[in-house]
Amino acid sequence: MKDKINEKGRPRNQRYPFQKQHPQTTTHLLMEYSEHHVPILYGPQIPRRDRDDTRERYSRALLKLFVPWRTVTDLCDINQTWDDALKSRQNRISIRSWKIIENIQLLHE
């Protein structure tokens, strides 16, 4: 009976190590929580999507938050606007993430 895994309580959080070449591979990891958490973003607010004067900042913010990347060129090619980069990469954003993005926009209305 000692070998039986304790099944009481919440499930263990899933852990994902960084790749070997990452500078923090020996000290850090990514963790997927077994219970939902609401992230709190620090820093400037995500801009409105419906204003021309904030469109570039809006597109850059969405790409940084919702598209996997390692270098800036994964998000935006050289000589490409952030708005064009978002348009060309929007298929990389999940349906669930688009629902979150819609909720972010509701904060401005």
C-alpha positions, -999 to 999 in steps of 0.1 A, spaced: 0 0 0 30 24 4 34 25 -34 -1 39 -39 0 75 -51 -18 100 -29 -49 110 -50 -63 134 -25 -63 172 -31 -59 190 -63 -39 176 -93 -2 184 -94 8 214 -116 23 204 -149 59 216 -153 78 223 -185 116 228 -185 133 254 -207 155 242 -236 191 234 -227 205 265 -244 182 289 -224 202 309 -199 178 301 -170 174 264 -178 189 253 -145 170 277 -123 136 283 -139 107 264 -155 72 271 -169 43 258 -148 8 251 -160 -14 254 -129 -41 227 -123 -65 254 -111 -73 285 -132 -56 317 -123 -64 353 -135 -32 369 -147 -25 405 -137 -6 425 -163 17 452 -150 27 481 -171 9 502 -196 -27 493 -205 -32 474 -238 -43 502 -262 -76 505 -280 -78 486 -313 -102 511 -329 -79 542 -329 -54 549 -357 -30 565 -333 -27 534 -311 -30 506 -338 8 498 -339 10 496 -300 -21 475 -299 -8 451 -326 26 448 -309 9 441 -275 -13 413 -289 16 397 -307 38 397 -276 10 382 -254 -6 357 -277 19 345 -303 48 322 -292 81 338 -299 119 337 -291 131 367 -310 114 399 -322 116 387 -358 93 358 -348 67 385 -342 75 411 -368 97 409 -399 122 437 -406 105 466 -426 71 453 -416 46 473 -395 33 457 -363 -3 460 -377 8 440 -408 26 415 -386 -6 409 -366 -26 405 -398 -2 379 -412 1 360 -379 -35 362 -366 -40 325 -375 -15 316 -348 -38 330 -321 -63 305 -307 -100 309 -307 -99 310 -269 -73 338 -270 -94 358 -294 -122 357 -268 -98 371 -242 -88 398 -267 -124 408 -272 -128 411 -234 -97 433 -232 -113 456 -258 -145 458 -237 -125 475 -210 -122 505 -233 -159 508 -241 
